Amino acid sequence: MTVLDTSRNRHRLVLGAVLLGLFAGFLTGAVPRAAAADAVVSQGKPVTASSTESAGTAAAAAVDGNDGTRWSSAFSAEQWFQVDLGAATTVSQVAVNWESAYAKAFTIRLSTDGSTFTPAYSTTTGTGGRQDIAVSGTARYVRIDLTGRALPSYGYSMWEFQVRGTATATRAVADVALVNNASRKPVLGLSPLVDGSVVDLTRLANRGLSLRATLANGVTAGSVGFTLVGAKGSTYTRTENTAPYFLCNDYVDCPLLATADSYALTVQAYSGANASGPLGAPFTVRFSVSATAVAPAPVDVLFVGNSLIGTATTATGADTPKVVQQLATAAGRTLRFTEVVHFGNTLQQTWDGGEVAAALSGSTKYDYVVLQEYSTLVATDPAAAARTLVDTYSPTFGRALKPGGKVVLFKNWALVDPAPFPSRAANVAAIDTNYAALSTGLPTPNALAPISEEFEALVAAKGTSYLIVADGKHPNDTAIYLDAATLYGILFRESPRALGPLYLAPATATSLREVAATAIGY
């Protein structure tokens, strides 16, 4: 989309416009770049855009630090570009180096969660060239909405989009998990808890629960302090000097969480023992426990995967997402889902088809995004799987997830043929190690659906044919029910033990639900 014009008059006009724009900046909030002392915090960070003109003008080119590469959009008036800074950042300036197809009208917006954006600067008289724009605020996501073209026959194009600022205090506490003390497993769906979220524990109030904090990678703390305050006046505090860090005690029930009230939990890491020397920002979350059951809200889910979740049962013709919905309907719950499934695809190949990006950038916000990777990729090429999750999918989650929303990583089972591994045990070990690393490396709050562990427990007792069809890869009706019951428990944050049998014999369905409930912490 480069527009070439070698006339001297055009160059004079462009230069004049740039100089005029720099002068006008003192009146409109744009400032010369020399005034900015903060570092560039956007270079090389994940970016998303409403469109791309071609593969040679990808969005990432606008944050590569190279004024010789650029992003350009499709040829239409309404476009946007967004960068994910990776963490909350105090933003002081946005610098845009426009190509000839610049925006006359645009708005810069800031967001901490990728969902709610606050305008930081707006103009309808953009000048093109290099614009250094003063902004003020805290943001992880910086977005520019482009609404007026200088060249109506084209779209928009930027050589560079730079954000300057300073990182705000990071959290030494990576996450807090709600733990089932009987099984000593995190209650998936609820865990990991999302900082700043509100969690309803009414349906779990009579279960033995505790709270466990985990430090961020590379962080060493002398102690971790917990403060749980109830609206009715109850307060519980505890400081742990050694890991594991628990509120109450190691796998001991927290009675406050079984009493009807609203609670505020603060978890703070300290550099020294006995709560001395705060380390990083605090982790906060609110709980509510009602005296009476609260009507459950509908759950919105995006499923992305291939034949491992797309295979249909022979009994009803329903695939895994549909079976989850059938279980939910029978239990009086509502599951609304979008499904992007392409047999034989990796997640990257499915993304390249465009359907996932459309689903994630549309008007629907999701409680969960369930991702199921190609059957053997995570075990055999974890670097490729990580690139897909972190570089391709992750930048879109902030816009697509509701507040408190999570990603669910569907942990694939080992196929009957363990190749290229020497044994099934070696294959399973690679699955365990690599999925754990994927989960840790994904910046979006996420949970691992423990499908692999469930399969191994049943395969050890009943053989692979109990769950896998004759091709040695795909799930049979029994496995699809097990997968669906597991996902139901995670997505609806409740035990699947009381679900209906659907198409299975009641005794078989009951035993599968017990396996699922135990694996996900219920």
Stockholm file with secondary structure:
# STOCKHOLM 1.0

chainA/1-522         MTVLDTSRNRHRLVLGAVLLGLFAGFLTGAVPRAAAADAVVSQGKPVTASSTESAGTAAAAAVDGNDGTRWSSAFSAEQWFQVDLGAATTVSQVAVNWESAYAKAFTIRLSTDGSTFTPAYSTTTGTGGRQDIAVSGTARYVRIDLTGRALPSYGYSMWEFQVRGTATATRAVADVALVNNASRKPVLGLSPLVDGSVVDLTRLANRGLSLRATLANGVTAGSVGFTLVGAKGSTYTRTENTAPYFLCNDYVDCPLLATADSYALTVQAYSGANASGPLGAPFTVRFSVSATAVAPAPVDVLFVGNSLIGTATTATGADTPKVVQQLATAAGRTLRFTEVVHFGNTLQQTWDGGEVAAALSGSTKYDYVVLQEYSTLVATDPAAAARTLVDTYSPTFGRALKPGGKVVLFKNWALVDPAPFPSRAANVAAIDTNYAALSTGLPTPNALAPISEEFEALVAAKGTSYLIVADGKHPNDTAIYLDAATLYGILFRESPRALGPLYLAPATATSLREVAATAIGY
#=GR chainA/1-522 SS CCCCCCCHHHHHHHHHHHHHHHHHHHHHTBCCGGGCCSEECCTTCCEEESCCSCGGGCGGGGGSSCTTCCEECCSSSCEEEEEEEEEEEEEEEEEEEECSSCEEEEEEEEESSSSSCEEEEEESCCCCSEEEEEEEEEEEEEEEEEEEESSTTSCCEEEEEEEEEEECCCBSEEEEEEEETTTTEECBTTBSBCTTCEEECGGGTTSCEEEEEEECTTCCCSEEEEEEEETTSCEEEEEESSSSEEESBTTBCCGGGGSSEEEEEEEEEEEETTTEEEEEEEEEEEEEECSSCCCCCCEEEEEEECHHHHCCCTTTCCCHHHHHHHHHHHTTCCEEEEEEECTTCCHHHHHHTSHHHHHHHSSCCEEEEEECCCTTHHHHCHHHHHHIIIIIIHHHHHHHEEEEEEEEEECCCCCSSCTTSSSHHHHHHHHHHHHHHHHHHCSSCEEEECHHHHHHHHHHHHCGGGTBCTTSSSBCHHHHHHHHHHHHHHHHTSCSTTCCCTTSCHHHHHHHHHHHHHHTTC
#=GC SS_cons         CCCCCCCHHHHHHHHHHHHHHHHHHHHHTBCCGGGCCSEECCTTCCEEESCCSCGGGCGGGGGSSCTTCCEECCSSSCEEEEEEEEEEEEEEEEEEEECSSCEEEEEEEEESSSSSCEEEEEESCCCCSEEEEEEEEEEEEEEEEEEEESSTTSCCEEEEEEEEEEECCCBSEEEEEEEETTTTEECBTTBSBCTTCEEECGGGTTSCEEEEEEECTTCCCSEEEEEEEETTSCEEEEEESSSSEEESBTTBCCGGGGSSEEEEEEEEEEEETTTEEEEEEEEEEEEEECSSCCCCCCEEEEEEECHHHHCCCTTTCCCHHHHHHHHHHHTTCCEEEEEEECTTCCHHHHHHTSHHHHHHHSSCCEEEEEECCCTTHHHHCHHHHHHIIIIIIHHHHHHHEEEEEEEEEECCCCCSSCTTSSSHHHHHHHHHHHHHHHHHHCSSCEEEECHHHHHHHHHHHHCGGGTBCTTSSSBCHHHHHHHHHHHHHHHHTSCSTTCCCTTSCHHHHHHHHHHHHHHTTC
//
